[in-house]
Amino acid sequence: MQYHKMVELLEGVPDIARAMFKGDQTKFWEDMAEHLNALGPPIRSGATWKRVWFDYKCAVKKKLRANKASLLATGGGKFQEKPLNDVEERVANLTNLNATVEGNSARSFGIIPAPSIDQAFDNSSEQQQTNTEEQPEEQIATVPQAKKRRIKRKNTEEVLRQNQELLNLIKIQIEVQKESTVALKEATIASKAQIEAQQQSTAALKEATKAFNAALANRD
């Protein structure tokens, strides 16, 4: 559900989806986080959701490349294709990944295809990702496993930090409830003591009235 919503929102801003937008994206991804976290868990920050989108694009591109490589290896015959699901298809169309994979496959066999608008979009996308301190998709494929583990650990640490903040808020709420309960008990005890004092005062008044009436009667 969160991935469906993320793709739906990014389809309205293709420049950001392709990493071609050169302005500050902080507010956009914070708003994105609010929408997606409302459908969670998981609960993530805007920066983490931005990384999730980047990694998801890489995963879709890797899947397309695997299918293309398998097809070429069989000479166009039958091959074990891993079809994209609905969300992955939308991601591929939104970010022009199909054109990118086709272009890369052609170059690998010594064919130099004519530049296309889709390829220009993809190249600009990779350049913008570099400017925003994110690695291009081409480089992600060659990132050492140790670095991939560090990226995964960073995302996990962010989720753990957010969960810890939530636990701290819950603990504070529990303490406040305990204090409220103690105060209510003390107020109840004080109220009972006040009622008892009023009852004693009423009894004493009755006794005094009775004694006064008896004294009047004896006087007569």
C-alpha positions, 0 to 999 in steps of 0.5 A, spaced: 500 500 500 505 504 501 509 503 495 502 504 491 501 511 494 509 513 493 508 511 486 502 515 485 504 521 488 511 521 484 507 520 478 505 527 479 512 530 479 516 526 474 522 531 475 523 529 482 521 521 480 527 522 475 531 526 480 531 532 475 529 537 480 534 541 482 531 545 488 530 543 495 526 537 495 526 536 503 519 539 504 516 534 498 519 528 502 517 530 509 510 531 506 511 524 502 513 521 509 506 523 512 502 520 507 506 514 507 507 513 514 499 514 515 498 507 511 504 504 515 508 501 518 513 501 517 514 509 519 520 512 516 523 519 515 522 523 509 530 522 507 529 515 508 523 514 504 527 518 498 532 512 499 527 507 499 525 510 492 532 510 489 533 503 491 526 501 488 528 504 482 535 500 482 531 494 483 526 494 478 532 496 473 536 490 475 530 486 474 529 489 467 536 487 465 536 480 468 530 479 463 534 482 457 540 478 459 536 472 459 532 473 452 539 475 449 542 468 452 537 464 449 537 467 442 530 470 442 527 463 444 524 461 451 527 464 457 525 464 464 522 471 465 521 475 471 515 479 469 514 486 473 508 487 477 503 493 476 507 497 481 514 496 478 511 497 471 509 504 473 516 505 476 519 503 469 514 507 465 515 513 470 523 513 470 524 511 462 527 504 465 525 500 459 529 505 454 535 505 459 536 498 459 534 497 451 540 502 450 545 499 455 544 492 452 545 495 445 552 498 447 554 491 450 553 488 443 557 493 439 551 497 437 551 505 438 544 507 438 542 514 436 541 518 442 534 519 445 530 523 449 528 518 454 536 516 454 537 524 455 532 523 461 536 517 464 542 521 464 540 527 467 537 523 472 543 520 474 547 526 474 542 529 478 543 524 483 550 525 483 549 532 485 544 530 491 550 526 494 546 519 491 550 514 487 548 514 480 544 507 478 550 505 474 554 505 480 550 502 484 550 495 480 558 495 482 557 497 489 561 492 494 557 488 498 560 491 505 557 498 502 550 495 501 550 493 508 552 499 511 546 503 507 541 497 509 544 498 516 543 506 516 536 505 514 535 500 519 538 504 525 533 510 522 527 505 523 530 503 530 531 510 532 524 512 530 521 506 534 525 508 540 522 515 540 515 512 540 517 508 546 519 514 550 513 517 548 509 511 551 513 511 557 512 518 558 504 517 557 504 511 562 508 516 568 503 521 567 497 516 567 500 513 574 501 520 577 493 522 575 491 516 578 495 517 585 492 524 585 485 521 584 486 517 589 488 522 594 482 526 592 478 521 593 481 520 600 480 527 602 473 527 600 471 521 604 475 525 610 471 531 609 464 527 609 466 523 615 467 530 618 461 533 616 457 527 619 461 528 626 459 535 626 452 533 624 451 528 630 454 533 635 449 538 633 444 533 634 446 531 641 447 539 643 440 540 640 437 534 644 441 537 650 438 544 650 431 541 649 432 537 655 434 543 659 428 547 657 423 541 659 426 541 666 426 548 666 419 548 665 
